[in-house]
């Protein structure tokens, strides 16, 4: 009989993975409110978010964004435009319209982004790398 899972976390094939969940409620221009533990969020421009983690990690293992839009405007999502997770623990995201060719588009006031970003700094992961032909 298999051992029961006691901690409730899903299985993963990445050693030492930590998943951060960040909720950002956008205001006008660069004003936003956010909720996250272990990461701080700033909005230096109307189209960028900067996530600063408590420490550097070796790699980003997963990244996704869900969106609750407040207006009838085009929905937007975020893409990673600067990844300094391994050196400074800082990642910059740029909002882009999902109905255009990746043009930077500011979220509307009242839009909410639900960001999930997985990171790892376990050296055991280095054993499982490869290349394709």
Residue pairs with C-beta under 8 A, 6 or more apart in sequence:
5 11
13 128
14 61
14 118
14 120
14 122
14 125
15 120
15 122
15 124
15 125
16 120
16 121
16 122
16 124
16 125
17 61
17 118
17 119
17 120
17 122
18 57
18 118
18 119
18 120
19 62
19 116
19 117
19 118
19 119
20 36
20 37
20 38
20 39
20 51
20 53
20 116
20 117
20 118
20 119
21 36
21 114
21 115
21 116
22 34
22 35
22 36
22 39
22 41
22 51
22 113
22 114
22 115
22 116
22 117
23 34
23 35
23 36
23 112
23 113
23 114
23 115
24 32
24 33
24 34
24 41
24 43
24 49
24 112
24 113
24 115
25 32
25 33
25 34
25 110
25 111
25 112
26 32
26 43
26 107
26 108
26 109
26 110
26 111
26 112
26 113
27 33
27 109
27 110
28 109
29 46
29 106
30 43
30 44
30 45
30 46
31 43
32 41
32 43
32 49
34 41
38 53
38 54
39 51
39 52
39 53
39 54
40 51
40 52
41 49
41 50
41 51
41 52
42 49
42 50
42 52
43 49
43 50
44 50
46 106
46 107
47 94
47 95
47 104
47 105
47 106
48 81
48 92
48 93
48 94
48 95
49 78
49 92
49 93
49 95
49 113
50 90
50 91
50 92
50 93
51 90
51 91
51 92
51 93
51 115
51 117
52 89
52 90
53 85
53 89
53 90
53 91
53 119
54 89
55 89
55 121
56 85
56 86
56 87
56 88
56 89
56 121
57 85
57 86
57 89
57 119
57 120
57 121
58 85
58 86
58 119
58 120
58 121
58 122
58 123
58 125
59 85
59 86
59 119
59 120
59 121
59 125
60 80
60 83
60 85
60 91
60 117
60 118
60 119
61 118
61 119
61 120
62 116
62 117
62 118
63 80
63 115
63 116
63 117
63 118
64 115
64 116
65 77
65 78
65 113
65 114
65 115
65 116
66 113
66 114
67 75
67 76
67 77
67 111
67 112
67 113
67 114
68 111
68 112
68 114
69 75
69 76
69 108
69 111
70 108
70 109
70 110
70 111
70 112
71 108
71 110
71 111
73 108
74 97
74 98
74 99
74 100
74 105
75 97
75 98
75 99
76 95
76 96
76 97
76 98
76 105
76 106
76 107
76 111
77 95
77 96
77 98
78 93
78 94
78 95
78 96
78 113
78 115
79 93
79 94
79 96
79 102
80 91
80 92
80 93
81 92
81 93
81 94
82 90
82 91
82 92
83 91
83 92
84 90
84 91
85 91
85 119
91 117
93 115
94 104
95 104
95 105
95 106
95 107
96 102
96 103
96 104
96 105
97 103
97 105
107 113
